[in-house]
Amino acid sequence: MHWKLATLNALERAAGLARRAGLGAVVDRLAPVMGRPFERFSLEVDGVRLGGTTLAQLHYVRELLEGRDRTLVRLLAEAVPEGGTVLEGGAYLGFVTIHAARAAGPHGRVVAFEPNAEVHGLLRENLAANGVADCVSVVPKALGETSGTARFYVREDTSSLVDVARDARPVEIDVVRGDDEVPGPVDVVKLDVEGSEAAALRGLDRLLASPAPPSVIFVECFPRLLESAGSSGEELMSLLESSGYRVEWIDETAGATAPLSRPWSEDYVNLRCEYGPGDADL
């Protein structure tokens, strides 16, 4: 099935040349037709079988094959105890979900929140294909600060409660506080909710303030999306640190965590936040 990746690479190079030649409109018209051979694929990434149905999903899986999130899933698996509980916001195709479920084992559980109804079928198929469906609960809702309904903007690649793309399709979804859905105890939290991370954390404040808070939180920090949601990277860090977490960012190139005193150059990074005393700048 890797021929699809080679073909995708060739098509992207050809499309780039065509756009530079002023043929962007032609590329846009041909894209839906050229994408039809990619409507169904199944690839293995680091021992995880992932299926998808769109070019955007194939692009994401290609990035995983190239090393995206490899350190994240290793550190997450190390943090999840046998028989533990993981709360995940933003499951998408289930790559991180599957790693979390394998780490938790047959007596553990993963509660995975994924509000995009268009990927629910694929997510469940991928969980089943990797033998972890029985220990993962898929919740078709978004995590937020308060419960209710909200407009959710769906795209083939990235969907969000934040409207940052003109081609996104708005739909109404349910938003819930994580505290209300998963009262605890929770061992590990992972949040990748495209700009709503601060709001999702505020919806977990009872859990974070409990006598046994999650030992580690993994959360995406994408300052531009956070600002579009009315938040900021600084607010996200403050929420984590004020809850007793030592915050570091995950340097995927180095395969290790790095202190906040060492800035990153990427548009976004994943943070690893460990509960307990310490100084993230050391």
C-alpha positions in Angstrom: 0.0 0.0 0.0 3.0 2.3 0.2 2.6 3.0 -3.5 -0.1 5.5 -2.4 2.5 7.4 -0.4 4.9 7.5 -3.4 2.1 8.7 -5.6 1.0 11.3 -3.1 4.5 12.7 -3.0 4.7 12.9 -6.8 1.3 14.6 -7.0 2.2 17.2 -4.4 5.4 18.0 -6.2 3.5 18.4 -9.5 0.8 20.5 -7.9 3.5 22.8 -6.4 5.1 23.3 -9.8 1.7 24.0 -11.4 0.8 26.6 -8.7 4.2 28.3 -9.2 3.3 28.4 -13.0 0.1 30.2 -12.2 -2.2 27.1 -12.6 -3.5 27.1 -9.1 -7.2 27.1 -10.3 -6.5 24.0 -12.5 -4.9 22.2 -9.5 -8.0 23.0 -7.3 -10.4 21.7 -10.0 -8.4 18.5 -10.5 -7.7 17.8 -6.8 -11.0 16.0 -6.1 -10.5 13.7 -9.1 -6.9 13.0 -8.4 -7.8 12.2 -4.8 -10.2 9.4 -5.6 -7.6 6.6 -5.6 -6.8 7.4 -2.0 -10.4 7.1 -0.7 -9.4 3.9 1.2 -6.0 3.0 2.7 -4.5 1.0 5.5 -0.9 1.5 6.7 1.2 0.4 9.6 2.9 3.0 11.7 5.2 1.9 14.5 3.1 -1.3 15.1 -0.2 0.5 14.8 -2.5 -0.3 11.8 -4.3 2.9 10.7 -7.0 3.1 8.0 -8.4 6.2 6.4 -10.4 7.4 3.4 -9.1 10.9 2.4 -6.0 12.5 1.1 -5.8 14.6 4.2 -5.8 11.5 6.4 -3.2 9.9 4.2 -1.1 13.0 4.6 -1.4 12.8 8.4 -0.4 9.1 8.4 2.6 9.9 6.1 3.7 12.5 8.7 3.5 9.8 11.4 5.6 7.5 9.3 8.2 10.3 9.0 8.3 10.6 12.8 5.6 13.0 13.9 4.5 12.5 17.5 6.9 9.5 18.0 8.4 10.9 21.2 5.0 12.0 22.4 3.6 8.4 22.2 6.7 6.9 23.8 6.6 9.3 26.7 2.8 8.8 27.1 3.1 5.0 27.1 5.8 5.3 29.8 3.5 7.5 31.9 0.5 5.2 31.7 0.4 2.6 34.5 -0.8 -0.9 33.9 -4.5 -0.9 34.6 -4.6 2.9 34.5 -7.1 5.4 33.2 -6.4 7.9 30.4 -8.6 10.8 29.4 -7.9 11.9 25.8 -9.3 15.0 24.1 -9.1 14.8 20.3 -8.7 11.1 19.2 -8.9 11.6 15.4 -7.9 8.3 13.7 -6.8 6.8 17.1 -3.0 6.7 16.8 -2.3 8.0 20.3 -5.4 6.3 21.6 -4.1 2.9 20.6 -0.7 3.5 22.2 -2.4 4.6 25.4 -4.8 1.6 25.4 -1.9 -0.8 24.9 0.0 0.8 27.8 -3.0 0.6 30.1 -3.5 -3.0 29.2 -6.7 -5.1 29.3 -7.6 -3.9 32.8 -7.1 -0.2 32.0 -9.3 2.2 30.1 -9.1 5.1 27.8 -11.9 7.6 27.5 -11.5 9.3 24.1 -13.4 12.4 23.3 -13.8 13.0 19.5 -16.5 15.5 18.4 -15.9 15.0 14.6 -18.7 12.6 13.6 -17.0 12.1 10.2 -14.1 10.1 11.7 -16.1 8.1 14.3 -16.4 5.1 11.9 -12.7 5.1 11.1 -11.7 5.6 14.7 -13.7 2.6 15.8 -12.4 0.5 12.9 -8.8 1.4 13.8 -9.4 0.5 17.5 -10.8 -2.8 16.5 -8.1 -3.6 14.0 -5.5 -3.1 16.8 -7.4 -5.1 19.4 -8.1 -2.3 21.9 -11.8 -1.6 21.2 -12.9 -3.2 24.4 -10.9 -0.9 26.6 -11.6 2.4 24.8 -14.8 4.4 25.3 -15.4 6.9 22.4 -17.3 9.9 23.5 -18.7 11.9 20.6 -18.4 15.3 22.3 -15.9 18.1 22.7 -14.2 19.1 25.9 -14.7 22.6 27.2 -15.0 24.8 30.2 -18.8 24.6 30.4 -21.4 22.0 29.1 -23.8 22.9 26.3 -23.8 23.1 22.6 -21.4 24.9 20.3 -20.6 25.4 16.6 -17.8 23.0 15.5 -15.9 23.7 12.3 -15.1 20.5 10.3 -12.4 20.2 7.7 -10.8 17.1 6.2 -7.5 17.8 8.0 -8.1 19.8 11.1 -11.5 20.4 12.9 -12.0 22.8 15.7 -14.3 24.9 17.9 -12.3 27.8 16.5 -13.3 29.1 13.0 -9.9 29.7 11.4 -10.5 28.3 7.8 -12.9 29.6 5.2 -13.6 26.1 3.8 -14.7 24.6 7.2 -18.2 23.2 7.5 -20.0 24.4 10.7 -22.0 21.8 12.6 -23.6 21.8 16.1 -22.0 19.5 18.7 -22.2 18.8 22.4 -19.5 20.3 24.6 -18.9 18.9 28.1 -16.7 19.4 31.1 -14.3 16.5 31.4 -15.0 16.5 35.2 -18.6 15.7 34.6 -17.9 12.8 32.2 -14.9 11.3 33.9 -15.0 12.1 37.6 -11.7 10.2 38.3 -9.3 9.0 39.2 -7.4 9.6 36.0 -3.7 8.8 35.7 -2.8 10.6 32.4 -4.5 13.3 30.3 -3.8 14.0 26.7 -5.3 17.1 25.0 -5.0 18.0 21.3 -8.2 20.0 20.7 -7.0 22.6 18.2 -7.0 25.8 20.2 -9.4 24.9 23.0 -6.8 23.4 25.3 -7.1 26.1 28.0 -10.9 25.8 28.0 -10.6 22.0 28.3 -8.2 22.3 31.2 -10.6 24.6 33.0 -13.3 22.0 32.5 -11.0 19.6 34.4 -10.3 21.8 37.4 -12.0 19.5 40.0 -9.9 16.6 38.7 -6.7 18.7 38.8 -7.5 19.9 42.3 -8.4 16.4 43.7 -6.2 14.6 46.2 -5.0 12.3 43.4 -4.7 14.5 40.2 -3.3 13.0 37.0 0.4 12.3 37.3 1.1 13.6 33.8 -0.7 15.8 31.3 0.2 15.9 27.6 -1.2 18.9 25.8 -0.7 20.6 22.5 0.4 24.3 22.6 -0.4 26.0 19.3 -0.2 29.8 20.2 -2.0 31.0 17.0 -5.0 28.7 17.5 -5.1 29.5 21.3 -5.2 33.2 20.4 -8.0 32.6 17.9 -9.9 31.0 20.8 -9.4 34.0 23.0 -6.6 32.4 25.0 -2.8 32.3 24.7 0.2 30.1 25.2 1.0 32.0 28.4 -2.5 31.3 29.8 -2.1 27.6 29.1 1.2 27.5 30.8 -0.1 29.4 33.8 -3.1 27.1 34.2 -0.8 24.1 34.2 1.8 25.5 36.6 -0.8 26.9 39.0 -2.3 23.4 39.2 1.1 22.0 40.4 2.6 20.8 37.1 6.1 21.1 35.9 5.9 22.0 32.2 8.4 20.9 29.5 8.0 20.8 25.7 8.6 17.7 23.6 11.5 18.1 21.1 10.6 15.5 18.5 13.9 16.1 16.6 16.0 15.3 19.7 13.6 12.7 21.0 13.5 14.2 24.4 11.8 16.9 26.5 13.2 20.4 26.8 12.8 23.2 29.4 10.6 26.2 28.6 13.7 28.4 28.9 14.8 26.9 25.6 12.4 28.2 23.0 11.0 26.1 20.1 10.9 27.2 16.5 7.9 25.2 15.3 4.4 26.7 15.0 3.2 24.3 17.7 4.6 21.7 20.1 3.3 19.1 22.6 3.9 19.7 26.3 4.7 17.1 28.9 3.5 18.3 32.3 4.4 16.2 35.4 2.6 16.8 38.7 4.8 17.6 41.7 7.5 20.0 42.8 10.1 21.2 40.4 11.2 24.0 38.2 10.5 23.7 34.5 13.2 26.2 33.7 16.0 24.2 35.2 
